[in-house]
């Protein structure tokens, strides 16, 4: 089957952005990715038009939740607004017909009790109305992160399994984050699938930094520390839709999409 692939693009017209890259999907933010302000649909005609036009064009849409969301946090002023914002983005994603919402696993302070963070995730899932699937993404850094290392992902999945709606929770595997987070790309697909039972989306990114650096810095394929065959192998093994979150705008992402099609399609 042809690789179902696209890129993270500006949200004004994700359909045109996909076509320009020769892609079959687009990932986008709805509003400011660094803000607690609610989602904004910037597509001409609004949510209904974007949904109808994307369906007509055969372009799948994925929404990336804002970066400040950390539903694991023990700080009420971070956790509670984050839950509210996440629900708003899930609801807005459903309105545009998105296939899922991607959110980072979050973290606690180094001296805080990780068990409480995992339980906060359970409470969050219990309280969400998941009109579209929620895809939790592994992260690159933090010694007390909820989804950096495999052991933490296993604890997170155990906690989420106790929530109603857990069947609507999936996993997004980021190759840069896995590499920088200290996970062997040669085995990570098999290991994640053994824990979660699924990989719903791949963020295919090279890493500017070395293995286990903890640095979340994406770069274009062939210009970082991840071997090309390792990247292609992850995409092939995961068998899931792929988003390139690489730099370089249209030119850089088009080249990366073409490279993956040639090597992992």
Residue, then its C-alpha position, 0 to 999 in steps of 0.5 A: x500500500x502507498x504510504x499515508x503521509x503528510x506534514x505539520x502545516x500552517x492551519x489556514x489551508x491544510x488541504x492546499x498545504x497537503x496538495x503542495x507537498x504531494x501528501x495525503x494528510x495534514x497535521x495542524x494546530x488550532x490557534x496558538x500552540x503556546x497559549x492556553x487560549x481556546x482553539x481557533x479555526x482559521x480556514x475560510x468558511x470555518x469548521x464545517x467547510x474545512x471538514x467538507x473540503x478535506x473529505x472531498x479532497x481525500x485529505x485526512x486531518x490531525x490536530x496537535x494540542x497546544x504545548x502547555x497542556x500537562x494533565x499529569x501535573x500536580x499543580x492545579x493551575x497547570x493541570x485543570x486549565x490543561x484538561x479544559x483546553x484539551x477538551x476544547x481541542x478534542x471538540x474542535x477537532x471533531x468539528x473539522x472531521x480530524x482523525x485524532x488529537x495528538x498530545x504530549x505525555x507531560x511530566x512532573x518535577x524531579x522530586x514529585x511522585x510519578x504515581x500521582x502523575x499517572x493517576x492524573x492521566x487516568x482522571x483526565x481520560x475519565x473526564x474527557x468526552x473523546x469525540x475523536x481519538x486522543x493520541x498520546x505522544x512520547x516525549x524526548x526529555x525530563x527525568x520524571x516524564x510520563x512518556x519518555x522511557x518505555x517503563x513510564x509508558x507502561x505505567x501510563x498505559x496501566x493507569x489509563x486502562x482503568x479509565x472509562x473511554x480508554x479505548x479511545x486513547x491511542x499512541x503517537x510514536x515520534x522518532x526524534x523523541x524516541x531517539x533523544x529519549x534513550x529508546x532504541x529505534x531498532x526495537x521501539x515499535x515492537x516494544x511500544x506495541x507490546x505495551x499499548x497494543x497499538x501505534x496510531x500515528x508516527x511523527x517521522x523526524x530526524x534528531x539534531x542531537x545524540x541518543x539519550x540527549x533529552x533534546x527535542x530538536x527535529x531536523x530533516x532526514x539525513x542531517x541529524x543523528x538518526x540513520x536513514x535506514x533506522x527511520x525507514x524501518x520504524x515507519x515500515x514496522x509501525x504501519x501507521x499514517x506518518x507526519x513529518x514535523x521537519x523544518x524547511x517549510x514546503x521545500x524541506x518537507x516535500x523532500x522528506x516526504x518523497x524520501x520516506x515514500x522511496x525508502x519506506x513505502 
